[in-house]
Amino acid sequence: MTLILNNEEIQHALSAEDCLEVMEEAYREQASSQAVNRPTSHSYLAHSLPQATYSFKSVDGGVRKFGVLALRITSDIVQEKNVNNSVRLEKLPLAGTGKFLGLVQLFSVETGELLAIMPDGLIQQTRVGVTSALGAKVLARPDSEVLGLIGSGGQARAHFRYLTSVRPIKRVKIFSPNSDHRKAFAAQMERETEIPTEPVGSAEAAVKDSDVVCTATNSSRPVFNAKLLEPGMHYNAIREFEMDEAALERCDVVAIHTRFGGIQHHLPPGLDRDLPGVRREKPRDWSRYPEISDLLVGRAPSRTSDRQVTLFLNNVGTGVQFAAMGYCAYRAAKEKGLGHEVPTDWFLQDIKP
Amino acid sequence: MTLILNNEEIQHALSAEDCLEVMEEAYREQASSQAVNRPTSHSYLAHSLPQATYSFKSVDGGVRKFGVLALRITSDIVQEKNVNNSVRLEKLPLAGTGKFLGLVQLFSVETGELLAIMPDGLIQQTRVGVTSALGAKVLARPDSEVLGLIGSGGQARAHFRYLTSVRPIKRVKIFSPNSDHRKAFAAQMERETEIPTEPVGSAEAAVKDSDVVCTATNSSRPVFNAKLLEPGMHYNAIREFEMDEAALERCDVVAIHTRFGGIQHHLPPGLDRDLPGVRREKPRDWSRYPEISDLLVGRAPSRTSDRQVTLFLNNVGTGVQFAAMGYCAYRAAKEKGLGHEVPTDWFLQDIKP
């Protein structure tokens, strides 16, 4: 049977412990040539709404040990909007009754079968948060007790959850520009995790005296000045452009998620950059930094003193992360009897491809 | 509702007339920057069987006018086998009860929704045959009456069907190395199309005195000598390596399917070429030849006399072809009430991607 899951079922299925263990295993497999990634592709077409573009993204990756390859796709309509004199990209919920489409499809490496189809929303947040947590596990001081978290969205939630799973965090300071958002987020996370939270009024206040600092934002500009990083701190960023580039100099040990691939953009021939919402930010050159998998298997050094400042940049996603988290969700959902099943045979054929 | 189709339903849904019309429209849209393609990617992992490799292929493409983007994937286990002292690649039917997995997934460009999931087997044969037929439509002599067809598999069947739909073919000569296969194939196609067929004993006999010659084989070596091409003939090849390279000199007008992309191969880092079944034949340089879409919109010249020899090389597949044929199958199946429906909502989410 092919399993069809929704986000509620995935939330019920996933445990932080499993996710951290399986993701770490995936990176170890990758380090020993038993996992594969292909770079992300975006295909674009004009949309009928003004300033809107259809954007289809895909990436895949597999881990032999788990017996799965995952394909992650998103099928989005993005629209450029002018907000406070700057252009913002908004994804429009035009599917069904105001919804979005993003899927992880899991294939069996042993039989070729389609094992499961699940939404990518929770998996996406989880894969970023879990990888950041593994970064903190190898780089942050073992006695880290204070987390300074900047952001209050889905990624901030995942980072709260997973960073506090790998270090004995006793207090979380939270900043995001909207004071209602940060208060509501702080209250919600405190209820959920029973870890005391403290909404603070500035990014600086979130950074000051923290042991682990995490930016989990959508910002395309640095959210705090790298000079604020103090001896002994670990800084985790989830986008290269939310991070002050000076952090690379300020930190004694720097690691990234992956040196792998950039995004490949495909437009109708001749249109080139003429579609709204097609951003092709050129990533910085990360080739000289070690990857998380190098640190996990001891091929690159971690911190050697409690005074060093460390940085983990969770720069771009990979298919292997979706394979690992998709596998976690699938395995747990099967065990717990969650989801809809449809006959696997619906997706098979006699015709030899 | 999301429609799930099988090959029988697709066969019932597709008409040659629709397929030819929709595919031609797709190429015209492509010529006016209203269609998008991304190159094919292959991701590989080691398989537990000896000399076997897991191979996941994907390609996507969309046509704005049809409102769809198609993703085509295959999830295969390929095994290297020694047959008559040469290495052959075999796809193993390990899914379900001896089946294969290959899918076309159709997405709405307007809403982002998943419209349909269907097997790729018949769509794949159809997209190649229909594109070859469009090549013959613009290049072959209008009075072509004899088709010489080399091959007796699924592609030969599709080429028989579609080439005879665009020219007044009155007789089809058929060669394939196994005499039982070619006889059975000739008898079957004659029954199906009511066009007289004649199994012949050599590739040379199939070519001689034909108006249109078509090779539809798996061969990696030329299946006949280009010197056999006579004035007035049109030659259609579906793989560059089954064609004698000298045909490029022998023919007065040459066109290809697409100059677009090559195949991108992804292996676990460090393994490089060590997996069995990973073939990376370097394609020849086709950049100086016009594409079928150029000919269809009059941007490149066709034959100017009945004495010229023309060549159409249907070199590689594109996502746009899957969008066009997937759209054909989806539209017709909806009209005829074919297939299983599952709630579109199963594949949607509230979480903003």
Interface residues (C-beta under 8 A of the other chain):
Chain A: I4 N6 N7 Q30 S33 Q34 A35 V36 N37 R38 S41 S43 Y44 L45 A46 H47 S48 Y54 F56 S58 D60 G61 G62 V63 R64 L69 L71 I73 T74 S75 D76 I77 K91 P93 L94 A95 G96 K99 F100 L101 G102 L103 F107 S108 V109 E110 T111 G112 E113 L114 I117 P119 D120 G121 L122 Q124 Q125 G154 Q264 H266 L267 P268 P269 G270 L271 G319 H340 V342 T344 D345 W346 F347 L348 Q349 D350 I351 K352 P353
Chain B: I4 N6 N7 Q30 S33 Q34 A35 V36 N37 R38 S41 S43 Y44 L45 A46 H47 S48 Y54 F56 S58 D60 G61 G62 R64 L69 L71 I73 T74 S75 D76 I77 K91 P93 L94 A95 G96 K99 F100 L101 G102 L103 F107 S108 V109 E110 T111 G112 E113 L114 I117 P119 D120 G121 L122 Q124 Q125 G154 Q264 H266 L267 P268 P269 G270 L271 G319 H340 V342 T344 D345 W346 F347 L348 Q349 D350 I351 K352 P353
